[in-house]
Amino acid sequence: MPKTASAVSSMEVLILNTGGTINMILGQRGYVPEPYFLTESLRTQNRFHDPLEESLFSHSSSAQLPSMITPRSTAPGGIQKRVRYAVLEWDPLLDSSNIEITDWIRIATEIELNYAAFDAFVILHGTDTMSYTSSALSFLLEDLGKTVIVTGAQIPLSQLRNDAVDNLLGALVLAGHYIIPECCLFFNHTLYRGNRVSKISSYDLNAFASPNFPPLVNVGIDIVVNWNDVMRQTSLRRFRSHKATLRLFPGITAATVRAFLAPETQGVVLETYGAGNAPQRSDLVGALKEACDRGVVIVSISQCAKGSVSDAYETGRSLLSAGVVSGGDMTPECALTKLSYLLSKPELSFSEVRALVGTPLRGELTRPVSVIPPRSASQGHRQQPREHLRGALAGSPALLRPDPRQTRRNIAIGGGLVNCVEPASRRSPLHSAALNGSAGALVHLRDSLGHTPLYYAARQGHEQVVEVW
Ligand code: ASP
């Protein structure tokens, strides 16, 4: 069958290339980043860029960057898809050990600026601090409605044998075929929730693990998406902050702890033993209590990769009664970036920050079965429905306000089905819901006519179901 532009659908992805090994070439002094090498190299590889597809593509996109387009793949339901993508490269490319908080804000801002023009985002990043960045972005990108995937490589693309091709192509395919509206990390055929991962190996291609949460997607012969665990959200805000981690060790002195908790410190992640235990020394617990009383937010997480902080032991309880907050099963990267994020919000009081530390905001921690999290003022505020339709057609980040009956039904049938499209019309349940005046699923899916559910909701005058920031 001859290829025609109308027989296939395409998603537009922006790749933000911040640096890392994936960009490097072997120079006389070891691996060094080579500007534009990655983009030029992708352009010459057929699996990353198909010139025939390029000639067939109709240029309706608002994207201004030079772009490339993958060959077609056959998606579930027999629909052919191709991924059109542009690369925005940082100058200079960074080794991720030099990444700073301002770089996280830069990534978040670049996503925000390009949010309406692209369907998904891939961030190329060095592996050393990748899990810090994916954790930080999971909090910065509030109410995310599109897929964001951070990836990189242990061996550069410039090497014959590498993991760069699989990681980049896998991330691009996932970003171009599925709407997984979270900040994720893709590595070694696995898509993880970004705030659940840690780097576990400096030499294995399986460099990351998510000890307390299952992968969102496994890419094998088939791509298996764990839809039941995929979150749905939608908007973007910024942050700034101060934080630190303190790891307990046998013999740690109260003076060390006091120095660490000096007055300019606003928050500390305390890496405790086992299930959240610390030595039962009054000088130590006293130093922690003194800081908590002063308004320092101290979050306890476990030094063990697997497991959670609990109040099972007296040694752990005494910390909690001194004012230390349980960080549950958060990774150190996640606890630090979450604390930074919360402390950077001037509208939150000390006690609200403490309450939110232990409350899952982006699926970053497993809620203990017996604990009912306190409702914060900011959450309460965000749950107030506001009914404005302005901007919906321009592609602003938006949320369809769920009809409670509809929501209950959606929860019952699970996320996978909510995201299924009806093959003939390419309409999702949300397209139908918007046409009919009730709602409750992903807002960025497009049907065969290229329309989002919000477009239909606006066109049909169903203002009562749309909430827009
Ligand atoms: N040092 C490199 C970085 O994190 C390591 C890597 O990319 O794998 O940028």
Boltz pocket constraint, residues with backbone or C-beta under 6 A from the ligand:
constraints:
  - pocket:
      binder: B
      contacts: [[A, 19], [A, 20], [A, 21], [A, 22], [A, 94], [A, 95], [A, 96], [A, 97], [A, 125], [A, 126], [A, 127], [A, 128], [A, 129], [A, 152], [A, 153], [A, 154]]
      max_distance: 6.0
